[in-house]
Amino acid sequence: MRVTIVGGGICGLVLALMLERRGIECQVYEAVPAVAPLGVGISLLPHGTLELTELGLMSAIQEAGVEFKDSCFFNSFGQLIYQDDADTRWPQFLMHRADLHRILLDAVVGRLGTERVSFGHRCVGVRQDARHAVATFENGLEAAGDVLVGCDGINSAVRAELYPAEGAPVFSGINMWRGVTPHETILSGGAHLRAGTLDTGKIVVYPIRNLSAGRQLLNWVVELRDPEAVPAGWNNPGRLEDFAALFAAWRFDWLDVPEMFERSELILSYPMSDRDPVPRWSFGRITLAGDAAHAMVPRGSNGGMQAILDARSLADALAVEREPVDALRRYEDERIEPANAVVLRNRSAPPDRLIQLVVDRTGNRPFDRLEDVISVDELREVLDSYKRVSGYNEGRLSVGQPRTG
Ligand SMILES: Cc1cc2nc3c(=O)[nH]c(=O)nc-3n(C[C@H](O)[C@H](O)[C@H](O)COP(=O)(O)OP(=O)(O)OC[C@H]3O[C@@H](n4cnc5c(N)ncnc54)[C@H](O)[C@@H]3O)c2cc1C
Protein backbone atom coordinates (compact mmCIF):
# COMPACT_ATOMS: atom_id res chain seq x y z
CA MET A 1 0.00 0.00 0.00
CA ARG A 2 1.38 3.40 -0.99
CA VAL A 3 -0.51 6.56 -0.06
CA THR A 4 -0.15 9.89 -1.84
CA ILE A 5 -0.94 12.79 0.51
CA VAL A 6 -1.65 16.12 -1.17
CA GLY A 7 -1.00 18.95 1.34
CA GLY A 8 1.46 19.16 4.22
CA GLY A 9 -0.66 21.04 6.79
CA ILE A 10 -1.91 19.64 10.10
CA CYS A 11 -3.95 16.92 8.43
CA GLY A 12 -1.38 15.74 5.89
CA LEU A 13 1.48 15.60 8.40
CA VAL A 14 -0.54 13.87 11.14
CA LEU A 15 -1.77 11.36 8.56
CA ALA A 16 1.82 10.65 7.50
CA LEU A 17 2.76 9.98 11.15
CA MET A 18 -0.28 7.78 11.70
CA LEU A 19 0.53 5.75 8.57
CA GLU A 20 4.17 5.34 9.60
CA ARG A 21 2.97 3.88 12.91
CA ARG A 22 0.98 1.29 10.94
CA GLY A 23 3.81 0.44 8.55
CA ILE A 24 2.11 2.03 5.52
CA GLU A 25 4.27 3.91 3.03
CA CYS A 26 3.33 7.46 2.03
CA GLN A 27 4.60 10.56 0.27
CA VAL A 28 3.48 14.10 1.15
CA TYR A 29 3.28 16.68 -1.66
CA GLU A 30 3.12 20.27 -0.41
CA ALA A 31 2.50 23.28 -2.64
CA VAL A 32 4.74 25.83 -0.93
CA PRO A 33 8.45 25.67 -1.80
CA ALA A 34 9.59 25.96 1.84
CA VAL A 35 8.14 26.05 5.33
CA ALA A 36 7.05 29.48 6.54
CA PRO A 37 5.14 30.25 9.74
CA LEU A 38 1.41 30.43 8.97
CA GLY A 39 -1.09 32.37 11.05
CA VAL A 40 -0.93 32.71 14.80
CA GLY A 41 -2.59 30.69 17.58
CA ILE A 42 -4.26 27.32 17.75
CA SER A 43 -6.07 25.69 20.63
CA LEU A 44 -5.56 21.95 20.97
CA LEU A 45 -8.58 20.26 22.55
CA PRO A 46 -8.49 16.89 24.34
CA HIS A 47 -9.85 14.81 21.44
CA GLY A 48 -6.93 16.04 19.32
CA THR A 49 -4.21 15.97 21.97
CA LEU A 50 -5.13 12.41 22.81
CA GLU A 51 -4.11 11.40 19.28
CA LEU A 52 -0.99 13.57 19.35
CA THR A 53 -0.01 11.97 22.68
CA GLU A 54 -0.33 8.54 21.12
CA LEU A 55 1.99 9.74 18.36
CA GLY A 56 4.60 10.58 21.04
CA LEU A 57 4.46 14.34 20.44
CA MET A 58 3.26 15.51 23.82
CA SER A 59 6.56 16.49 25.40
CA ALA A 60 7.44 18.71 22.40
CA ILE A 61 3.97 20.30 22.52
CA GLN A 62 4.21 20.82 26.28
CA GLU A 63 7.55 22.54 25.87
CA ALA A 64 6.42 24.87 23.09
CA GLY A 65 2.86 25.63 24.18
CA VAL A 66 0.94 26.84 27.19
CA GLU A 67 -1.12 24.45 29.25
CA PHE A 68 -4.81 25.28 28.99
CA LYS A 69 -6.40 25.88 32.37
CA ASP A 70 -9.86 27.27 31.72
CA SER A 71 -12.25 28.62 29.14
CA CYS A 72 -13.78 31.97 30.20
CA PHE A 73 -16.74 33.81 28.72
CA PHE A 74 -17.28 37.54 29.36
CA ASN A 75 -19.75 40.16 28.18
CA SER A 76 -18.47 43.37 26.56
CA PHE A 77 -18.35 45.04 30.00
CA GLY A 78 -15.74 42.55 31.14
CA GLN A 79 -18.14 40.69 33.46
CA LEU A 80 -17.49 36.97 33.76
CA ILE A 81 -20.41 34.84 32.57
CA TYR A 82 -18.96 31.35 32.76
CA GLN A 83 -15.70 29.64 33.52
CA ASP A 84 -15.17 26.08 32.31
CA ASP A 85 -12.16 24.55 34.04
CA ALA A 86 -9.91 22.12 32.18
CA ASP A 87 -10.61 18.49 32.80
CA THR A 88 -7.22 17.62 34.27
CA ARG A 89 -7.43 14.03 33.05
CA TRP A 90 -6.84 15.17 29.47
CA PRO A 91 -4.05 17.45 28.29
CA GLN A 92 -5.08 20.55 26.44
CA PHE A 93 -2.74 23.22 25.01
CA LEU A 94 -2.71 26.68 23.52
CA MET A 95 0.14 27.25 21.13
CA HIS A 96 1.60 29.07 18.17
CA ARG A 97 0.51 27.47 14.93
CA ALA A 98 4.09 27.70 13.64
CA ASP A 99 5.34 25.72 16.66
CA LEU A 100 2.79 22.97 16.07
CA HIS A 101 3.65 22.79 12.39
CA ARG A 102 7.37 22.62 13.17
CA ILE A 103 6.83 19.80 15.67
CA LEU A 104 4.77 17.82 13.15
CA LEU A 105 7.21 18.39 10.30
CA ASP A 106 10.25 17.53 12.45
CA ALA A 107 8.53 14.29 13.47
CA VAL A 108 7.69 13.38 9.86
CA VAL A 109 11.21 14.13 8.64
CA GLY A 110 12.79 12.36 11.62
CA ARG A 111 10.66 9.21 11.41
CA LEU A 112 9.97 8.88 7.68
CA GLY A 113 12.97 10.72 6.19
CA THR A 114 13.40 14.13 4.53
CA GLU A 115 12.60 12.69 1.12
CA ARG A 116 9.03 11.78 2.23
CA VAL A 117 7.92 15.44 2.01
CA SER A 118 8.14 17.02 -1.45
CA PHE A 119 7.84 20.80 -1.27
CA GLY A 120 7.02 22.95 -4.31
CA HIS A 121 4.48 20.41 -5.60
CA ARG A 122 1.15 22.14 -6.19
CA CYS A 123 -1.44 19.59 -7.21
CA VAL A 124 -3.52 20.69 -10.19
CA GLY A 125 -5.37 17.50 -11.06
CA VAL A 126 -6.14 13.94 -10.06
CA ARG A 127 -7.23 10.85 -11.98
CA GLN A 128 -7.53 7.12 -11.32
CA ASP A 129 -7.84 3.76 -12.99
CA ALA A 130 -8.52 0.29 -11.61
CA ARG A 131 -5.04 0.06 -10.01
CA HIS A 132 -3.77 3.55 -9.26
CA ALA A 133 -4.66 7.08 -8.23
CA VAL A 134 -2.49 9.74 -9.81
CA ALA A 135 -1.82 13.36 -8.79
CA THR A 136 -0.54 15.80 -11.36
CA PHE A 137 1.42 18.88 -10.31
CA GLU A 138 1.90 22.37 -11.66
CA ASN A 139 5.61 21.60 -12.21
CA GLY A 140 4.65 18.89 -14.71
CA LEU A 141 5.42 15.92 -12.43
CA GLU A 142 3.00 13.10 -11.67
CA ALA A 143 2.74 10.81 -8.63
CA ALA A 144 0.95 7.47 -8.63
CA GLY A 145 -0.13 5.55 -5.52
CA ASP A 146 -2.69 3.02 -4.39
CA VAL A 147 -4.63 5.76 -2.62
CA LEU A 148 -4.67 9.56 -2.91
CA VAL A 149 -5.78 11.77 -0.01
CA GLY A 150 -6.59 15.44 -0.55
CA CYS A 151 -5.41 17.21 2.63
CA ASP A 152 -5.03 20.49 0.77
CA GLY A 153 -7.21 22.76 2.86
CA ILE A 154 -10.28 24.89 2.32
CA ASN A 155 -9.33 25.69 -1.31
CA SER A 156 -8.55 22.07 -2.10
CA ALA A 157 -7.60 21.30 -5.69
CA VAL A 158 -8.51 17.64 -5.10
CA ARG A 159 -12.00 18.56 -3.91
CA ALA A 160 -12.41 20.87 -6.92
CA GLU A 161 -11.81 17.84 -9.17
CA LEU A 162 -14.40 15.79 -7.27
CA TYR A 163 -16.93 18.64 -7.01
CA PRO A 164 -16.19 20.79 -10.09
CA ALA A 165 -19.35 22.88 -9.74
CA GLU A 166 -18.77 23.89 -6.13
CA GLY A 167 -16.89 27.19 -6.47
CA ALA A 168 -15.53 29.39 -3.68
CA PRO A 169 -15.91 28.82 0.09
CA VAL A 170 -19.05 30.21 1.76
CA PHE A 171 -18.38 33.58 3.44
CA SER A 172 -20.09 33.78 6.84
CA GLY A 173 -20.50 37.57 6.81
CA ILE A 174 -17.80 37.82 9.50
CA ASN A 175 -14.22 39.00 9.13
CA MET A 176 -11.45 38.35 11.64
CA TRP A 177 -8.35 40.27 12.63
CA ARG A 178 -5.64 38.43 14.54
CA GLY A 179 -2.45 39.45 16.26
CA VAL A 180 0.09 38.58 18.94
CA THR A 181 1.17 40.78 21.83
CA PRO A 182 3.89 40.06 24.41
CA HIS A 183 2.07 40.75 27.66
CA GLU A 184 2.04 40.17 31.42
CA THR A 185 0.23 36.93 32.28
CA ILE A 186 -3.53 37.49 32.51
CA LEU A 187 -6.20 35.60 34.49
CA SER A 188 -5.05 32.02 35.20
CA GLY A 189 -2.14 32.17 32.74
CA GLY A 190 -3.82 29.42 30.70
CA ALA A 191 -7.20 30.96 29.95
CA HIS A 192 -8.89 30.77 26.57
CA LEU A 193 -11.25 33.71 26.82
CA ARG A 194 -14.04 35.03 24.69
CA ALA A 195 -15.70 38.42 25.31
CA GLY A 196 -18.63 40.18 23.65
CA THR A 197 -20.75 39.18 20.67
CA LEU A 198 -20.67 39.80 16.96
CA ASP A 199 -23.03 42.76 17.49
CA THR A 200 -21.11 44.37 20.35
CA GLY A 201 -17.71 43.45 18.95
CA LYS A 202 -16.14 40.15 19.93
CA ILE A 203 -12.64 39.16 20.97
CA VAL A 204 -10.95 35.85 21.65
CA VAL A 205 -7.67 35.95 23.61
CA TYR A 206 -5.30 33.23 24.78
CA PRO A 207 -1.58 32.79 25.52
CA ILE A 208 0.41 30.76 22.99
CA ARG A 209 3.98 30.91 24.31
CA ASN A 210 5.54 31.35 27.74
CA LEU A 211 8.12 34.13 27.57
CA SER A 212 10.26 35.24 30.51
CA ALA A 213 8.78 34.80 34.00
CA GLY A 214 5.33 36.35 34.30
CA ARG A 215 5.07 37.15 30.59
CA GLN A 216 3.41 35.35 27.71
CA LEU A 217 2.73 35.88 24.04
CA LEU A 218 -1.01 36.59 23.80
CA ASN A 219 -2.87 35.60 20.66
CA TRP A 220 -5.94 37.73 20.03
CA VAL A 221 -8.75 37.58 17.50
CA VAL A 222 -11.39 40.18 16.70
CA GLU A 223 -14.57 39.06 14.95
CA LEU A 224 -16.88 41.57 13.29
CA ARG A 225 -19.83 41.39 10.95
CA ASP A 226 -18.95 42.71 7.53
CA PRO A 227 -20.88 42.45 4.26
CA GLU A 228 -17.66 42.06 2.29
CA ALA A 229 -15.00 39.42 2.84
CA VAL A 230 -11.36 40.47 3.29
CA PRO A 231 -8.99 38.54 0.96
CA ALA A 232 -8.47 34.88 1.89
CA GLY A 233 -5.05 33.54 2.99
CA TRP A 234 -3.15 32.71 6.16
CA ASN A 235 -0.83 35.73 6.26
CA ASN A 236 -2.71 38.73 4.85
CA PRO A 237 -2.04 41.98 6.75
CA GLY A 238 -4.85 43.76 8.61
CA ARG A 239 -5.14 47.33 9.94
CA LEU A 240 -5.78 48.51 13.51
CA GLU A 241 -8.09 51.25 12.26
CA ASP A 242 -10.43 48.62 10.76
CA PHE A 243 -11.64 47.57 14.22
CA ALA A 244 -9.94 49.40 17.15
CA ALA A 245 -12.52 52.17 17.66
CA LEU A 246 -15.21 49.67 18.59
CA PHE A 247 -13.13 48.47 21.53
CA ALA A 248 -11.92 51.86 22.83
CA ALA A 249 -13.83 51.46 26.12
CA TRP A 250 -12.76 47.85 26.74
CA ARG A 251 -10.36 48.62 29.59
CA PHE A 252 -11.06 45.89 32.15
CA ASP A 253 -9.27 45.20 35.41
CA TRP A 254 -8.08 41.88 33.92
CA LEU A 255 -7.06 43.22 30.48
CA ASP A 256 -6.62 46.57 28.73
CA VAL A 257 -7.87 45.55 25.28
CA PRO A 258 -6.96 48.74 23.30
CA GLU A 259 -3.45 48.64 24.75
CA MET A 260 -3.08 44.95 23.78
CA PHE A 261 -4.05 45.81 20.19
CA GLU A 262 -1.65 48.76 20.02
CA ARG A 263 1.29 46.68 21.26
CA SER A 264 0.64 43.85 18.82
CA GLU A 265 3.65 42.55 16.88
CA LEU A 266 1.55 41.95 13.79
CA ILE A 267 -2.03 42.18 12.57
CA LEU A 268 -3.49 39.70 10.10
CA SER A 269 -6.96 39.60 8.55
CA TYR A 270 -9.04 36.58 7.49
CA PRO A 271 -12.51 36.09 6.13
CA MET A 272 -14.49 33.63 8.24
CA SER A 273 -15.56 31.04 5.70
CA ASP A 274 -16.51 27.39 5.50
CA ARG A 275 -17.91 24.97 2.97
CA ASP A 276 -21.30 23.35 2.72
CA PRO A 277 -21.13 19.71 3.82
CA VAL A 278 -20.92 17.23 0.95
CA PRO A 279 -22.46 13.73 0.89
CA ARG A 280 -19.27 11.90 -0.16
CA TRP A 281 -15.54 12.26 0.38
CA SER A 282 -14.35 8.95 -1.08
CA PHE A 283 -14.48 8.29 -4.82
CA GLY A 284 -12.78 4.98 -5.58
CA ARG A 285 -9.10 5.40 -4.65
CA ILE A 286 -9.34 9.13 -3.93
CA THR A 287 -10.61 10.72 -0.73
CA LEU A 288 -10.60 14.00 1.19
CA ALA A 289 -9.57 14.80 4.77
CA GLY A 290 -9.25 17.84 7.04
CA ASP A 291 -10.43 21.21 5.73
CA ALA A 292 -10.57 19.79 2.19
CA ALA A 293 -13.36 17.51 3.42
CA HIS A 294 -15.13 19.74 5.94
CA ALA A 295 -13.83 23.31 6.25
CA MET A 296 -15.65 24.92 9.16
CA VAL A 297 -15.84 28.41 10.63
CA PRO A 298 -13.28 28.68 13.47
CA ARG A 299 -15.74 29.29 16.30
CA GLY A 300 -15.18 26.17 18.38
CA SER A 301 -11.40 25.55 18.04
CA ASN A 302 -12.22 22.42 16.11
CA GLY A 303 -11.12 22.40 12.44
CA GLY A 304 -7.64 21.15 13.22
CA MET A 305 -8.95 18.68 15.79
CA GLN A 306 -11.41 17.18 13.29
CA ALA A 307 -8.52 16.91 10.80
CA ILE A 308 -6.58 14.88 13.39
CA LEU A 309 -9.58 12.59 13.97
CA ASP A 310 -9.83 12.08 10.20
CA ALA A 311 -6.17 11.10 10.02
CA ARG A 312 -6.61 8.55 12.79
CA SER A 313 -9.71 7.03 11.24
CA LEU A 314 -8.22 6.86 7.74
CA ALA A 315 -4.95 5.32 8.93
CA ASP A 316 -6.86 2.68 10.92
CA ALA A 317 -9.07 1.87 7.91
CA LEU A 318 -6.06 1.54 5.60
CA ALA A 319 -4.39 -0.76 8.12
CA VAL A 320 -7.43 -3.02 8.46
CA GLU A 321 -8.92 -3.26 4.95
CA ARG A 322 -7.09 -5.17 2.22
CA GLU A 323 -8.70 -3.23 -0.62
CA PRO A 324 -7.96 0.52 -0.81
CA VAL A 325 -11.47 1.31 -2.06
CA ASP A 326 -12.99 -0.48 0.95
CA ALA A 327 -10.67 1.36 3.32
CA LEU A 328 -11.69 4.76 1.95
CA ARG A 329 -15.35 3.83 2.18
CA ARG A 330 -14.90 2.62 5.76
CA TYR A 331 -13.17 5.89 6.71
CA GLU A 332 -15.92 7.96 5.11
CA ASP A 333 -18.61 5.93 6.88
CA GLU A 334 -16.98 6.61 10.21
CA ARG A 335 -16.14 10.29 9.84
CA ILE A 336 -18.44 12.08 7.41
CA GLU A 337 -21.49 12.35 9.62
CA PRO A 338 -19.77 13.58 12.80
CA ALA A 339 -17.52 16.02 10.93
CA ASN A 340 -20.39 17.48 8.89
CA ALA A 341 -22.34 17.90 12.14
CA VAL A 342 -19.54 20.08 13.54
CA VAL A 343 -19.55 22.24 10.38
CA LEU A 344 -23.26 22.92 10.85
CA ARG A 345 -22.99 23.33 14.61
CA ASN A 346 -20.25 25.95 14.23
CA ARG A 347 -22.60 27.94 12.03
CA SER A 348 -25.63 27.73 14.31
CA ALA A 349 -24.55 27.25 17.92
CA PRO A 350 -20.81 27.55 18.64
CA PRO A 351 -19.66 27.68 22.30
CA ASP A 352 -19.85 31.49 22.49
CA ARG A 353 -23.63 31.25 22.06
CA LEU A 354 -23.76 31.39 25.83
CA ILE A 355 -22.51 35.02 25.75
CA GLN A 356 -25.20 35.83 23.19
CA LEU A 357 -27.90 34.35 25.45
CA VAL A 358 -26.88 36.65 28.31
CA VAL A 359 -26.56 39.72 26.10
CA ASP A 360 -30.01 39.07 24.61
CA ARG A 361 -31.59 38.72 28.06
CA THR A 362 -29.91 41.80 29.55
CA GLY A 363 -30.50 43.98 26.47
CA ASN A 364 -26.70 44.27 26.31
CA ARG A 365 -26.42 45.98 29.69
CA PRO A 366 -24.23 45.01 32.64
CA PHE A 367 -25.93 42.59 35.03
CA ASP A 368 -26.04 42.81 38.84
CA ARG A 369 -26.50 39.12 39.56
CA LEU A 370 -25.88 36.63 36.76
CA GLU A 371 -28.16 34.06 38.40
CA ASP A 372 -31.12 36.41 37.79
CA VAL A 373 -30.32 36.21 34.06
CA ILE A 374 -29.37 32.59 33.44
CA SER A 375 -28.71 29.46 35.45
CA VAL A 376 -25.35 27.74 35.62
CA ASP A 377 -27.03 24.56 34.34
CA GLU A 378 -28.22 26.32 31.20
CA LEU A 379 -24.76 27.77 30.57
CA ARG A 380 -23.10 24.41 31.13
CA GLU A 381 -25.48 22.67 28.74
CA VAL A 382 -24.55 25.04 25.88
CA LEU A 383 -20.93 23.97 26.23
CA ASP A 384 -21.60 20.32 26.96
CA SER A 385 -23.79 19.89 23.92
CA TYR A 386 -21.09 21.45 21.72
CA LYS A 387 -18.51 19.10 23.20
CA ARG A 388 -20.73 16.10 22.50
CA VAL A 389 -21.15 17.07 18.84
CA SER A 390 -17.44 17.72 18.30
CA GLY A 391 -16.20 14.46 19.82
CA TYR A 392 -14.73 16.12 22.90
CA ASN A 393 -16.69 14.06 25.39
CA GLU A 394 -16.25 11.42 28.00
CA GLY A 395 -17.39 8.61 25.69
CA ARG A 396 -14.78 9.24 23.03
CA LEU A 397 -11.97 10.26 25.34
CA SER A 398 -12.39 7.29 27.62
CA VAL A 399 -11.28 4.97 24.80
CA GLY A 400 -7.85 6.59 24.99
CA GLN A 401 -5.29 6.74 27.72
CA PRO A 402 -6.03 8.97 30.71
CA ARG A 403 -3.39 11.50 31.48
CA THR A 404 -0.51 10.50 33.69
CA GLY A 405 1.98 12.78 35.42
C1 LIG B 1 -8.30 31.97 12.11
C2 LIG B 1 -8.40 30.49 12.34
C3 LIG B 1 -8.27 30.00 13.64
C4 LIG B 1 -8.36 28.61 13.88
N1 LIG B 1 -8.22 28.12 15.16
C5 LIG B 1 -8.28 26.78 15.37
C6 LIG B 1 -8.12 26.22 16.68
O1 LIG B 1 -7.91 26.93 17.66
N2 LIG B 1 -8.18 24.86 16.81
C7 LIG B 1 -8.40 24.03 15.73
O2 LIG B 1 -8.45 22.81 15.90
N3 LIG B 1 -8.57 24.54 14.50
C8 LIG B 1 -8.52 25.88 14.29
N4 LIG B 1 -8.67 26.38 13.04
C9 LIG B 1 -8.90 25.46 11.94
C10 LIG B 1 -7.61 24.80 11.48
O3 LIG B 1 -6.64 25.77 11.26
C11 LIG B 1 -7.85 24.04 10.20
O4 LIG B 1 -8.97 23.24 10.35
C12 LIG B 1 -6.63 23.18 9.94
O5 LIG B 1 -5.54 24.00 9.60
C13 LIG B 1 -6.94 22.20 8.81
O6 LIG B 1 -5.77 21.50 8.48
P1 LIG B 1 -5.58 20.97 7.02
O7 LIG B 1 -4.26 20.30 7.03
O8 LIG B 1 -6.79 20.22 6.60
O9 LIG B 1 -5.54 22.27 6.11
P2 LIG B 1 -4.44 23.42 6.09
O10 LIG B 1 -3.90 23.67 7.43
O11 LIG B 1 -5.04 24.56 5.34
O12 LIG B 1 -3.26 22.80 5.23
C14 LIG B 1 -3.40 22.55 3.85
C15 LIG B 1 -2.02 22.41 3.27
O13 LIG B 1 -2.15 22.04 1.90
C16 LIG B 1 -1.31 22.86 1.12
N5 LIG B 1 -1.93 22.96 -0.22
C17 LIG B 1 -2.96 23.75 -0.58
N6 LIG B 1 -3.27 23.55 -1.88
C18 LIG B 1 -2.41 22.61 -2.33
C19 LIG B 1 -2.24 21.97 -3.59
N7 LIG B 1 -3.02 22.28 -4.63
N8 LIG B 1 -1.26 21.05 -3.72
C20 LIG B 1 -0.45 20.72 -2.66
N9 LIG B 1 -0.58 21.30 -1.46
C21 LIG B 1 -1.55 22.22 -1.28
C22 LIG B 1 -1.22 24.17 1.85
O14 LIG B 1 -0.07 24.91 1.49
C23 LIG B 1 -1.21 23.68 3.29
O15 LIG B 1 0.09 23.41 3.75
C24 LIG B 1 -8.58 27.75 12.78
C25 LIG B 1 -8.72 28.27 11.49
C26 LIG B 1 -8.63 29.62 11.27
C27 LIG B 1 -8.78 30.15 9.86
The ligand as an SDF file (V2000), in Angstrom:
LIG
                    3D

 53 58  0  0  0  0  0  0  0  0999 V2000
   -8.3020   31.9710   12.1150 C   0  0  0  0  0  0  0  0  0  0  0  0
   -8.3960   30.4940   12.3400 C   0  0  0  0  0  0  0  0  0  0  0  0
   -8.2660   29.9960   13.6410 C   0  0  0  0  0  0  0  0  0  0  0  0
   -8.3560   28.6110   13.8780 C   0  0  0  0  0  0  0  0  0  0  0  0
   -8.2160   28.1250   15.1550 N   0  0  0  0  0  0  0  0  0  0  0  0
   -8.2810   26.7810   15.3670 C   0  0  0  0  0  0  0  0  0  0  0  0
   -8.1150   26.2230   16.6790 C   0  0  0  0  0  0  0  0  0  0  0  0
   -7.9140   26.9340   17.6590 O   0  0  0  0  0  0  0  0  0  0  0  0
   -8.1800   24.8560   16.8120 N   0  0  0  0  0  0  0  0  0  0  0  0
   -8.4020   24.0280   15.7350 C   0  0  0  0  0  0  0  0  0  0  0  0
   -8.4470   22.8130   15.8980 O   0  0  0  0  0  0  0  0  0  0  0  0
   -8.5720   24.5360   14.4970 N   0  0  0  0  0  0  0  0  0  0  0  0
   -8.5160   25.8790   14.2920 C   0  0  0  0  0  0  0  0  0  0  0  0
   -8.6660   26.3830   13.0400 N   0  0  0  0  0  0  0  0  0  0  0  0
   -8.9020   25.4590   11.9360 C   0  0  0  0  0  0  0  0  0  0  0  0
   -7.6100   24.8050   11.4850 C   0  0  0  0  0  0  0  0  0  0  0  0
   -6.6360   25.7710   11.2600 O   0  0  0  0  0  0  0  0  0  0  0  0
   -7.8520   24.0410   10.2040 C   0  0  0  0  0  0  0  0  0  0  0  0
   -8.9720   23.2430   10.3460 O   0  0  0  0  0  0  0  0  0  0  0  0
   -6.6310   23.1790    9.9360 C   0  0  0  0  0  0  0  0  0  0  0  0
   -5.5380   23.9970    9.5980 O   0  0  0  0  0  0  0  0  0  0  0  0
   -6.9410   22.2000    8.8120 C   0  0  0  0  0  0  0  0  0  0  0  0
   -5.7730   21.5040    8.4850 O   0  0  0  0  0  0  0  0  0  0  0  0
   -5.5760   20.9720    7.0170 P   0  0  0  0  0  0  0  0  0  0  0  0
   -4.2630   20.3020    7.0280 O   0  0  0  0  0  0  0  0  0  0  0  0
   -6.7850   20.2240    6.5960 O   0  0  0  0  0  0  0  0  0  0  0  0
   -5.5440   22.2740    6.1110 O   0  0  0  0  0  0  0  0  0  0  0  0
   -4.4430   23.4240    6.0880 P   0  0  0  0  0  0  0  0  0  0  0  0
   -3.9010   23.6710    7.4330 O   0  0  0  0  0  0  0  0  0  0  0  0
   -5.0420   24.5600    5.3420 O   0  0  0  0  0  0  0  0  0  0  0  0
   -3.2590   22.7970    5.2300 O   0  0  0  0  0  0  0  0  0  0  0  0
   -3.4010   22.5540    3.8530 C   0  0  0  0  0  0  0  0  0  0  0  0
   -2.0190   22.4060    3.2700 C   0  0  0  0  0  0  0  0  0  0  0  0
   -2.1510   22.0380    1.8960 O   0  0  0  0  0  0  0  0  0  0  0  0
   -1.3070   22.8600    1.1170 C   0  0  0  0  0  0  0  0  0  0  0  0
   -1.9310   22.9570   -0.2200 N   0  0  0  0  0  0  0  0  0  0  0  0
   -2.9640   23.7520   -0.5830 C   0  0  0  0  0  0  0  0  0  0  0  0
   -3.2700   23.5530   -1.8760 N   0  0  0  0  0  0  0  0  0  0  0  0
   -2.4080   22.6100   -2.3280 C   0  0  0  0  0  0  0  0  0  0  0  0
   -2.2430   21.9720   -3.5860 C   0  0  0  0  0  0  0  0  0  0  0  0
   -3.0240   22.2760   -4.6260 N   0  0  0  0  0  0  0  0  0  0  0  0
   -1.2560   21.0540   -3.7210 N   0  0  0  0  0  0  0  0  0  0  0  0
   -0.4540   20.7220   -2.6640 C   0  0  0  0  0  0  0  0  0  0  0  0
   -0.5750   21.3020   -1.4580 N   0  0  0  0  0  0  0  0  0  0  0  0
   -1.5510   22.2190   -1.2820 C   0  0  0  0  0  0  0  0  0  0  0  0
   -1.2220   24.1720    1.8520 C   0  0  0  0  0  0  0  0  0  0  0  0
   -0.0710   24.9090    1.4920 O   0  0  0  0  0  0  0  0  0  0  0  0
   -1.2100   23.6830    3.2930 C   0  0  0  0  0  0  0  0  0  0  0  0
    0.0890   23.4140    3.7500 O   0  0  0  0  0  0  0  0  0  0  0  0
   -8.5850   27.7500   12.7790 C   0  0  0  0  0  0  0  0  0  0  0  0
   -8.7150   28.2710   11.4910 C   0  0  0  0  0  0  0  0  0  0  0  0
   -8.6260   29.6210   11.2660 C   0  0  0  0  0  0  0  0  0  0  0  0
   -8.7760   30.1480    9.8630 C   0  0  0  0  0  0  0  0  0  0  0  0
  1  2  1  0
  2  3  1  0
  2 52  2  0
  3  4  2  0
  4  5  1  0
  4 50  1  0
  5  6  2  0
  6  7  1  0
  6 13  1  0
  7  8  2  0
  7  9  1  0
  9 10  1  0
 10 11  2  0
 10 12  1  0
 12 13  2  0
 13 14  1  0
 14 15  1  0
 14 50  1  0
 15 16  1  0
 16 17  1  0
 16 18  1  0
 18 19  1  0
 18 20  1  0
 20 21  1  0
 20 22  1  0
 22 23  1  0
 23 24  1  0
 24 25  2  0
 24 26  1  0
 24 27  1  0
 27 28  1  0
 28 29  2  0
 28 30  1  0
 28 31  1  0
 31 32  1  0
 32 33  1  0
 33 34  1  0
 33 48  1  0
 34 35  1  0
 35 36  1  0
 35 46  1  0
 36 37  1  0
 36 45  1  0
 37 38  2  0
 38 39  1  0
 39 40  1  0
 39 45  2  0
 40 41  1  0
 40 42  2  0
 42 43  1  0
 43 44  2  0
 44 45  1  0
 46 47  1  0
 46 48  1  0
 48 49  1  0
 50 51  2  0
 51 52  1  0
 52 53  1  0
M  END
$$$$
